[in-house]
Amino acid sequence: MRQLLWARRARNDLFEIAAHYRELDPDLEFTILERVETAPLILLDFPEIGAPTAWADIRKWRVAATPFLLLYRAGRQRVEIRRVLHYARDWQHQL
């Protein structure tokens, strides 16, 4: 079974997302983070489900009911979440 890893930049993205939503509504912060943190679990079983990007080994997966994309790299033994970015952001230059 594949292992799920969060790159340092992805963890930093989560901290920024949490801080932003905490100011708006602490309950919303929890809801958004829960959705983002559980979204990649399906990628462990179906790593090719995300759409390919311009980078050969990076795929993107939209987190349901949020404005966020997971940019990830999938291998035989692990799925690494590289970034968590707002879909309206210029994410192509943020990897």
C-alpha positions as CSV (number, residue, x, y, z in Angstrom):
1,M,0.0,0.0,0.0
2,R,1.2,3.5,-0.8
3,Q,2.2,6.0,1.9
4,L,0.9,9.5,1.9
5,L,3.5,12.3,2.5
6,W,3.1,16.0,2.7
7,A,6.0,18.1,1.4
8,R,7.2,21.0,3.6
9,R,5.7,23.5,1.1
10,A,2.3,21.7,1.3
11,R,2.4,21.8,5.1
12,N,3.2,25.5,4.9
13,D,0.2,26.0,2.5
14,L,-2.0,24.3,5.1
15,F,-0.8,26.6,7.9
16,E,-1.6,29.6,5.6
17,I,-5.0,28.3,4.7
18,A,-5.8,27.6,8.4
19,A,-4.8,31.1,9.4
20,H,-6.9,32.7,6.7
21,Y,-10.0,30.7,7.5
22,R,-9.5,31.1,11.3
23,E,-9.9,34.8,10.9
24,L,-13.2,34.3,8.9
25,D,-14.8,31.6,11.0
26,P,-13.0,29.0,13.2
27,D,-15.7,26.4,12.3
28,L,-15.0,26.9,8.6
29,E,-11.3,26.6,9.2
30,F,-11.9,23.1,10.7
31,T,-14.2,22.1,7.8
32,I,-11.8,23.3,5.1
33,L,-8.7,21.6,6.7
34,E,-10.6,18.4,7.2
35,R,-11.6,18.3,3.5
36,V,-8.1,19.1,2.3
37,E,-6.4,16.6,4.6
38,T,-8.7,13.7,3.7
39,A,-9.0,14.4,0.0
40,P,-5.7,12.7,-0.9
41,L,-6.7,9.4,0.6
42,I,-8.4,8.3,-2.6
43,L,-5.1,9.0,-4.4
44,L,-3.5,6.2,-2.5
45,D,-5.7,3.7,-4.3
46,F,-6.1,5.6,-7.5
47,P,-3.0,7.7,-8.0
48,E,-3.7,8.4,-11.7
49,I,-7.1,9.9,-11.0
50,G,-5.7,13.5,-11.0
51,A,-5.3,15.4,-14.2
52,P,-1.8,15.7,-15.6
53,T,0.0,19.0,-15.6
54,A,2.7,20.5,-17.7
55,W,5.2,18.8,-15.4
56,A,5.6,15.1,-16.4
57,D,5.4,13.7,-12.9
58,I,3.0,16.2,-11.2
59,R,-0.8,15.8,-11.2
60,K,-3.6,18.0,-9.8
61,W,-6.7,17.0,-7.8
62,R,-9.5,19.4,-6.9
63,V,-10.6,19.1,-3.3
64,A,-14.4,18.8,-3.3
65,A,-16.4,21.7,-1.8
66,T,-13.3,23.9,-1.5
67,P,-11.4,26.3,-3.8
68,F,-8.2,24.2,-3.5
69,L,-6.1,22.0,-5.7
70,L,-3.6,19.4,-4.5
71,L,-0.5,19.2,-6.7
72,Y,1.0,15.8,-6.1
73,R,3.5,13.3,-7.3
74,A,2.5,9.6,-7.3
75,G,5.0,6.7,-7.2
76,R,4.7,3.0,-6.6
77,Q,5.3,3.4,-2.9
78,R,4.0,6.8,-2.0
79,V,1.9,9.8,-3.0
80,E,3.6,13.1,-2.1
81,I,1.4,16.2,-1.8
82,R,3.7,19.0,-3.1
83,R,1.4,22.0,-2.8
84,V,-2.1,23.0,-1.7
85,L,-3.2,26.1,-3.7
86,H,-6.3,28.0,-4.5
87,Y,-7.5,27.1,-7.9
88,A,-7.8,30.7,-9.0
89,R,-4.2,31.4,-8.1
90,D,-1.5,31.2,-10.7
91,W,-0.6,27.7,-9.5
92,Q,1.4,26.8,-12.6
93,H,4.2,29.0,-11.3
94,Q,4.0,28.0,-7.6
95,L,5.4,24.5,-7.7
